């Protein structure tokens, strides 16, 4: 069975207009979506010690996502302030990961065997994990990385691209030609497969030999939170399932990639569209606790 890990950020997305908070964060969303797709999924990150963290941990248990190698530090868990405009989520600031800023993950010897047990490790620009990528690159696991909108930071590209098998970018402001050029550039810098999503304009993928296009499966969105994360997850899980058991041997075949990427993209578009019909990244909302309401709403 495919086994994957989300490594990095977790938050609660606090919807200011309703007073409801939903578990989220790019790495955590990946783990939850993967579990919902029927594979074994764990999450490894850093929790604060407050009611926000407690809700995220309880949700992981309910979703069957392991988190045995997470860290916990006194202080506030990550949160983001959010509102909706015509179903599209709009961020209104955050505490930038809470305790994760001061206590990013430092790998211990006991972590290495654990990490090596996963077929794929997915991490993100918000996880404070960039310094871990050279280590992850030495493992048998494949590595994926979500740049989100930070693909134009040259120092980030230099420290990330040589170490990732799959890169994901949010490029809604680029036209198709600029998107293709960006995909080509990141591939030349070391990224294996580069996937650029552009919202209603669809997705463009470059695998080092061919470009692929995927149009969105259009729905009337309730909430677009998690749309990009669910697209990436569904694409990756489809590819990993197709690769089993040979994995890299199959993936190195240009013919295999050409035969599997289009189907993976279609599944990703479908799964992402369904995500837009749910409040929060995947539901599991709860009222913001009184104990944390003042500091969360400050500046909101």
N, C-alpha and C positions, 0 to 999 in steps of 0.2 A: 504494500500500500504506500502511496505517496505520503511523505511527511515533510511539512514545511514549518518555518519559523518566521514570525514577525518580530523584528529587532529594532527597538528604538522608542518612539513617542507613544504616550497615551494621554488622553485628556477627557474631560467632560465638556461637551459643547453646550453652553448655557444659552437658551433661547430667551432673550431679554423680554420679548413681547408676551411670552406665556409663562415665564418662571419655571420652565421645565429644562432639566439638563439630561443630555444623552451621552453615553460613552462613545468615545471616538479616538482620533489620532490615526495617522496614516499606517503605522506599523501594526497597531492593534486592530484597525479595521481589516487589514489584510488577513490576520489570523482568524478573526471571526468569520469573514466571508469564506475563507478556505474551509473552515470547519462546517459551515452551512452547505458547502458543495460536496461534503462527504469524505474529505481527506483528514488525516491526523494533523492537527495544527497546534502549535504552542506560541506563546508570546513571551518575550524577554525584554524587560524594561525597568524603569525606576518609578516607584510609587511614593507619594507623600504619605503623611499619616494624618488624614482628615477624612471627613465623610464623603468627599469627592472620590478619593482613592478607594474607600470601602465600597462605593457603588460600582466602580469599574471592576474591582476584584470579584464582587458578587456576580456581576454579569458574565465575566469569563468562566466562572464555575458553572453558571446556568447554561452557557453555550458549549461547554465541554472543551474549552481551550486551556491547556496546561500553562502554568506560570511559575513552575517550581524554581526557576533560576532568576527570578526578578529580585531587585533590590528594593529596600524601603528605608527612607530617611525622614527624620522629623521635619515637618514643614508642610507646605501646601502642595497638593497634587496639581498637575497641569490642568488649565481650563482655558477655554476660548469663549468670547462673547459673540453671539450670533443673532441675526434677525433674518427675516425672509422678505424678499421683494418679488412678487409674482411667482412664487415658488422657488426662486433662486436664492440660495443661501449667501448672505453677505456678512463677512467677518467685521467685528467692531473692536478688535484688540484682544489681547490675551496676557497671561503672566509668563509667556515664553517657556513653557514647560515646567514651571514651578521648581521643585527640588532637582529636577533633571539638569538644570543649568549648572548648578554647583557640584552635582554628583553624577556626571555622566558615567556610563558603564565602562569599567576597566576589567578586562578579561582576566580571570584567574585560571591556573592550570586545570582546575576541576571543571571549568566551562568547556574546554577544548573538545573532549570526547563527546559531550552533549551536543555541541554545535556541529560536529562532524557527522552526527546521526541523521541530519536533515538533507533531503535532496536539494532544497533551495532555501536560502535565507534572504528575506526581503527587508530592506531598510530604506531610510528616507532622509531628505534634507533637514527635517525637523528633529531627528533623533540624536544629534550630537555623537554620531557614530563614524564620521568620516575617517578618524584616525585608526579605526579598527579594520578598515577595508584591506590593507595589505596582509593582515593576519587571516582574515576570512578567505582571501584569495588563495591561500595555501591549503585550504581544506578541500575535500572532495566535493563539497556542496557547491552548487551554482549560486550566484549572487545576483540579486536584482536591486535596483535603486531608483527611487522616485525623486527627481529633481523638482517636481512641481513647476513653479515659475522661476526657479533660480538657475536656469540653464545658461544665463548670460553672465554669471560670475566666473571670471576666468580662473581664479585661484581654486574654486570648487571643482571646475571641470578638470583641472590638472591633477588634483588629488583623488578624484573619483573615477574618471573614465578608464584608466588602465586596469581597474580591478573588478569591473562588473560585466556580467554576461547579458543582462537585460537592463535597459535604461528607459524610464518613462518621463515625459515632458508635457507640461501644459502650455500650449502655444496658441491660444484662441485669437490673439491679435495678429498672427502671421498669415500670409497668404500661402498657397500651396507651394509655389516655387521656393519661398524663403524657408518653409517647413522642410522641404526635401534637402535643401542645402544644409540646414542645421543637423538633420539626421545623418547626412553624409559626414559632416565634420566630426560629430561625436563618435561615429563609428571609426573614423580614421584616428581618433585620439585613444581608442582602445575599447570602447563599448561594443559588445557583441551585437545584439538586436536593439534598435532604437525605436521606440514607439512615441509618437507625438499626437496628443489628443487636442482637438480644437472645438469642443462643445458640439453645437448643432452642425458644424462643418465636417464632423467625423474624425477619423484617425488615419494617420499615415505611419507606415512601418518600413524600416529598412533593415535587412538582415545581413548586409555586407555584400550581397549579390543582386538582390531584387527589391523593388518597392512594392508595397501592398497598400490598398485603400479600403477603408471600411466606413460606410455611412451609418449614422445612428439609427436605432430603432426608436422612432419618435413616439412619445407619450405626453400627456398633459401632466407636468411634474407637480407633485405635492411639495417636494423638498429635494434639491439637487445635492444635498450633503452626501458625500461618499461616492458620488458617481464615478469619479476618476479612479478611486481606490478599488471599487468593485470591478471596473473595466480591467484594470491591471491584474487583479486576482483571478478573474475568470479566464483571461487569456493565458496566464501562467499555469494554472491548474490543468487546463485543457492540454497544453503542450507537455507538461510533466507526465500526465496520464498516457499520452501518446508515446512518450520516450521510454516508458518502462518496458523491460528492465535494463536495456542497454545504456540508457541515458546519453552520455556524451558521444558515444560511438554513433548513435542514431543522429544526434543533433548536429554533428559535424558534416552530415550529408546534406548537400544543397538540395537534392531531390526530396529528402524528407521534409526539410523546412518549407519548401514550396508547396508540398502536399498537406501540411498541417497548419501553417499560419493562417490561411484564409478561414478555415473552420474555427480556429481559436478566436479570431477576431469577430466572427459572427456571433459566437457564444458570448463573447465579452460584451458586445453591443446589447444583446438581449438581457444579460444579467444587470448591466448598468442601468438600462431603462427601468427594470423592475425595482431597482434601488431607489429611483426617483419617485416611487409611489409610497414610500415609507418616511415617516418623520424621523429626523436624525439620520445617522449613517445606517443604522439597522434597528431602530426602535429602542426599547428598554429605557424609556424616559422615566424620570422621577422628579418630583418638585425639589427645587433648590433648598437644601436644609437651612434653617434659620441661623445655624451656627456659622455658616460661611457666606450668607447672603450679602452682608455689608461689604466685605472685601471683594467679592465677585462683581457686584454691581457698581463699585467705585469706578468712575470713568466710563461706565457703560451707557 
